[in-house]
C-alpha cells in the first residue's frame, strides 16, 4: 500500500505527457530520442573540445610555472578523455542502431507475427 501511495503522485505528474501522446507512434518516439541523443552528443563533444583547447592555451601561457602547467595538462587530458568517450558512445550507438535495424530516420523494423 505504501508503494502505491508513492506511485500516485508520479502517475499524476505524467498524465499531461500521456494525454499529449495520443497521436504518437513508436517511430515518432524513436525519432525524438535519436534527435535528443544526437544533439546531446554534439554538445558534449563541443564542450570536450573546448576544454582541450582551453588546456592547450593555458599550457602555452603558463610559462615556467609548474603548477599552472600541471593544471593545464590535466585540462588537456580531461578534454581528450571526453572526446574519446563521446566518439566511443557515438560508435556504440551506431553499432546498436544497425544491430536493431534502426535507420538514420529513426524508424525500426518491428517483428511481424
Secondary structure, DSSP 8 states (H G I E B T S, - for coil): -HHHHHHHHHHHHHHHHHHHTTT--HHHHHHHHHHHHHHHHHHHHHHHHHHHHHHHHHHHHTTT-HHHHHHHHHHHHHHHHHHHHHHHHHHHHHHHHHHTT--TTS-------
